[in-house]
Amino acid sequence: MQSHIIHIQKWTHAHSPTEAELTAQMMSEGLSPYKWRNDPLEVFAAHEHIDEKVIYVVSGSITFGFPVEGEPTTLYPGDRLGLPAGVLHNAAVGANGVICLEAKRLKVKLRRPSTLKNMSLNQVRLLPL
């Protein structure tokens, strides 16, 4: 079952975040961030993505709307959005534009190797890493 829980985490520190701080945070989560920017007041029509996205705002602001899932929210520097795959959303960039770091969280599907297909888990000996 696919989860459509949108995660929003506001920046709570007294100082403004640096791009290096946010990059380090994303990398500590096992993510590979890339940077994008949009001009002031750009608007993006409702759409969805096939992958889960994690977005941190570096500077400026952006408002994400969720026509089906919930209320819109405006993100400012340091704020984090965890957007599940398949969630319909739109966006409107603030008056000063926006710079974000974004990464895809890839789904990992575990499969039994073909040599184990006919074995029960009781027959498999796990080796230490």
C-alpha positions, 0 to 999 in steps of 0.5 A: 500500500502506498503512503501519501503522508506529506512530511513538512519539517520547519527550520527551528534553529536561530540561524539561517541554514547554509547550502552546505548544512542542508547538503550534509543533512540530506547526505546523512539521510542517504540522499544525493541532492541537486540544486534548482532555482526558480524566478520570482512568482513562477507558478507550476500547475498541478502534477505528480512524480513517480518517485518520492521527493525530499526538498529543502529550501536554501533561500527564498520561498515556495508555496506547495498546494495539495489539491487532494491531500491537504492544505497548502504550505509555504516553505522558507530557508531550511524547511523540508518537504517529504513528498511521496510519489503520486501526490498531486501538487502545484507550486507558486514561487515567492516574490524573491524567487527560490533556490532548493536542494532536492533528491529522489528517495528511491524505493528498494524492492528486495527479492530472493535470489533465484537460488533461494526461491525454493528454500524457506527462511529457516533453511537460509544461514545469514552471514555477518557483515 
